[in-house]
Amino acid sequence: MAGTRNQMTNYLNKLNNIFHGIIAVPLIVFAFLFLELDSGGFEPVFGGRYYYMESGILFLLSLIFIVWLFSWFKKQVTVIAASEENLKVRLERYKEISIRFYLLMTSPGALAIILMFLTGEVSFSLIYILELFLLSLKRPSVLNISNNLNLKAEEREIVMKKKELK
C-alpha cells in the first residue's frame, strides 16, 4: 500500500517522539522561567542571594552522574549488541534502555530548573544546557542505533535504509 510506513520507520518515529517528549517539558519550563527571570517579572521564593557555590557543587555532582550514566548506557547496549536475539528483539531492548537513559539524563536538568525556580539563580542553567547538549549526542538516529548495536551487513542496511524488519 502506498503511504504506509514499515516497522523500522515506525520504530524510529516512536523513539524520536518519546525522546522529544522527554526533553520538551523541561525545555518549555526552562524557557519560560529563564525569560521571566531575565525580565525581572519573577520573584523566587529563596531569592535575594547568590547560589554560586551550590550551583557549582550540583554541576560537579551532575557531571559525575552523567559520566556514570553514559558508562551504564554503554554497558547495557553492549550486552544487547552481543545478544543472539533477532534484530527486532534487540531494537525493542535498545528502545527500553534508551528511554531509561533519556529520563535519567534529564533528571539533573529538571532538578536544576526547580532550583532556578526556587532561588532565581541562573547559574543552575549550566547543568540544563550541558544535559541538552549531551542528549543531542545520543539522540535516536539510524547512525547512532547502528553504531551502538554494532550492526553489520544486512542488519545495518535494514536500520540505515529503514527497511522492513524481519
Salt bridges, closest charged atoms under 4 A:
GLU54 OE2 - ARG49 NH2 2.82
GLU85 OE1 - ARG93 NH1 2.63
GLU92 OE1 - LYS95 NZ 3.15
GLU154 OE2 - LYS166 NZ 2.13
GLU155 OE2 - ARG90 NH2 2.24
GLU157 OE2 - LYS163 NZ 2.23
